[in-house]
């Protein structure tokens, strides 16, 4: 049963005026950036624009960041077409504060102007720039949500081929099967107000273009996950991507990966971004923090 605070949060959101549809995708992106960049940063944190590997990023840090703190490469959602590092800036600072980590929000290129593999190439470039900077892979975690959760899984598969692999992977509400054939597109369609089969199909047309949709770097559930690092998959029971999360957990588990699947009852798509508005969002972020701390610590211990 979802908390009273969650229901109050949902009711308040439902009372807000419905905006007129954006004239085009550029206006939609600008509206998202304007609204979400106005959300305050977490207390005791900073967020600074930078460039890593030729890719724009926003680096979020707590003021008391330890020299050997985890480094999280975080990939935003938005169906590969909308949102940005700026839109995720407040959330990034909350993650930085709770995790005691340097959180690098990647402003990867968006479709349709920049289809696959642009977003993946940018994300990998940031990961490799951090390695070149001297950050050991045992301190690096790849994370993301929605399309960014799928990107995080794709980056992990790329590292399995090219090395070195990160300490862990975090996929929140991940979109990892771009065939858009999951049953939960139908069974959760009424409950999920943020993502849908139509949204997914439109995003595939813009991002995939003429590539094979079952390419593991597009749909990581079709990849070989042998020797992958520990993986946390988090999803809400009210999401159309519920089946994607289950499939990712099953595929990776069958490959011998240390995978944790956490399904949060009644939670909507990327509910963790609402931290700290209601207890389930707090619980989700705390679960991410515990997972990162455990596996970064374990990975470091293996280096000694």
N, C-alpha and C positions, 0 to 999 in steps of 0.2 A: 504494500500500500504506500503510495507516494505521500510525502509529508504535507501538512497544512500550508507550510511556507511555499512549497512548490505550487500548490493549487492557487494560492493567493498571487503568486508571481504570474502564473498563466492567465488568471482573470484580469490582472492589471494590464497585461500585454494585449489582451483581447479588446480592452476598452479604448486603446489608442486609435486615433483616426487612421483609416486606410489611405495611404498616399496614392495619388494618380500614377498610372503606369509610366515608367521612364520611356522617353522617346527613343532611346537607343542604348546599346550596352555601355557606351562611354558615360552617359548620364547615370546609368545604374551604378557603375563603379564609383563615380564621384559622390553619389548619395551615400553609399556605404562608407566610403572613406570619411566623409564629412561627419556622419553620425557616430561612427565607432571611434574615430580619433579624438572625439570630444570626451570620451570616458576617461576619468582620472587614472593616473598610474597608481600602482600599489605603493603604500607608504614605504619609505626607506629604499627606493629603487631609482634607477635612471634608465633611460632608453635613448640610444644614440644612433643616428644614421651613419652607416659606414659602407665600405665596399670590400667584398672578399671574392677572390677569384674572378674579378671583373663583374660580379653580380651585386646589385644593391641589397643591403640587409639593414635590419634594425637590431642592435645588440641591447638586450635587457639584462641588467645586473642588480643584485642587492648591494647596498653600500658596503656591507661587510663580507664581500665575496672572498672566499679562501683561494689561495694560489693554486691549489690542486682540485678545485671544485669541478663537478661534472659540467660538460658543455653539451647543450641540447641544440641540435639543428632542427628547427621546427618549421613545418611546411603547412601553410594555411589552406583552408578549404575554399570552396567557391566554384566547383565544377570545372576547374581549369580555365574559367573565363572571367570570374569576378573576384573581388576581395583583394587584399594586399597585406604586406607586412605592417603598413600603417594602421589598417583596420584591426589588426591583431595586437597592436602595441600594448594596450592596457592588459589584455590577457597574458601576453608574454611577460610583463612585469610581475603579475601575480604568480605565474609559474616560477619565475626566477626567485621570488621571495620565498615561496613554499619549498622549492627544491634546493635552495641554496646554490643555484647554478647560474652560469652564463647561458642565456637563451638567445640563440641567433635566429631571428625571423627572416626567412628568405623571400625576397621580392622577385620571385621567378616570373619569367615572361608568360603572358596569357594568350590563350586562343580567343578568337580565330586568327588574330594577327600572327601569332607564333604557335603553330600546332606542334604536336609530338614530333621530335623528342625535346623541344625547347625547355619545358618546365623541368624535365628530368636532368637534362644537361646542366642547367643552372644549379639545381640542387646538388648534383654530384660535384660541380665546380666549387661550391662553398665548402662541402665536406673535405675535399682535397686541399683547399686553401688552409683550412684549420690544421690539417695534418702537416702541411708545409710550414705553418707558423710554429710548429713544435708541440701541438696538442697530441698526446698519445691517444691512439684509438681506444685504449682501455678506459678513457675518460669521456668518450664521445657516445652520444645517444642520438638516434634519428627518430623524430616523432612528427606527428601530424594528425589532422582530422579531416574526415570526408574525402574529397579528392586528394587533399594533402596527406591523409592516412594511406591512401593508395600509393602516392608518390614516395612516402617513407618506406613502404614495402618494396617499391621498385628500386630505390636507392640501395636498400639492403641487398637485393638480388644482384645489382651491379657490383657491389663490393665483394660478393661471393666469387664473382668472376675475376675481378681485378685486384682485390685486397687493398689495404687491410680492412677487416670487418669491424664494425662498431661494437661497443660493449653490450648494447641492447637496442631494441626497437619498440616504439609505442605507437599503436594505431588506434585512434579514437573514431568511432563511427565510420570505419573505413569503407571507401568505394574501391573494391579490388577485383571486380568482375564486370568489365565493360561490355559483356554480351547482353546485359540488362534482361536476364531471363529468370531472375529469382522470383519465387512465389510471393515473397513478402512485399514486392511492388504492388501486389493486389491486396494481400491480407492486412497490410498496414497502411493502405492508401488513405483511409479516412483519418487515421491518427496522426500521420506525419504531414505537417503543414510546411515543412522546409525543403523537402526533396520529394521527387515523384518520378514515375517512369518517363513522363514527357520531358521533365528537366534532364534526366539522364540521357535520353535519346538525343536531345538537342545538343548536349555537351559532347557526346560521342561524335556527332557530325562535325562539330567545330574543332575538336581536339585531335581525333584519330585520323581524319581525312582518308587517305588511301592505304593506311597500314592495316595489317591483320589484327583484328580486335583481340584475338587470343594470344598475341605476343605477350610473354610474361612480363615485359617491361611496361605494358599497358594494363594487363590484367594479371596481377601477381599470383592469383590462385592457380594459374597454369604453369608456375615456375618450379624449378628444382630447388628445394629449400634445405638440402643436405648441408650440414655443418653451419647453419645459420645461428646467430646469437639468440639469446632469450628474447621472447616476444610477448608483449602485453597487448591484448585486443579487448577494447571496451566498446560496448554498444548499448543503446537503450532498447527496451522491448517494444517501444512504440515506433520504431524506425523501419522504413522500407529497406534499409541496408542491413537489417538483422541477419538475413540469410548470408550476405557477403561476409559478415563477421564470423558466423559459424563455419562457413566454408574455408576461410583463411585459417582459422584455428585447427580445423580438421586436416587440411593439407599440410600445414607445418608440423602438427603433431605426428602425422604419419611419417614425416621425414626425420623424426627424432628430435625436433626442436623442443626446447623447454618453453612451452607456450602456456600462457594464462588467459583464459576467456572469462571476462566479467560482463554479465548481462544485468542491467539495472532496470528493475520493474517500472513500467509506465514512463520511462524517461524518453524525451524526444531527441531528435538529431542534435549532436554536439552540445548536449546539455552542460557539459563541463565548462563551456565558455561563459556560463552565467555565474561562475564563482565570484563572490561568496554569497550569492543571493538566497540560496536554499540548501538544505543539508545534503541532498544528493549530489549537487555540484561540488560541494566541499569534499564529500566522500570520494568523488571521482578524482579530484586533484590530489588528495592525500594518497590515494592508491597509486597514482603515477609517481608521486614523490617516493613512496616506500619501495616501489619497483626499481626506480632509477638508483636509489641509494644502495639497495641490495646488490644490484648487478654491476654497478660501477665499482663498488667495494670488492666484490668477488673477482672482477676482472683485474683490478689492481693487485689483489693478493696473488693471483696467478702469475704476475710479473716478477714477484719477489724471489 
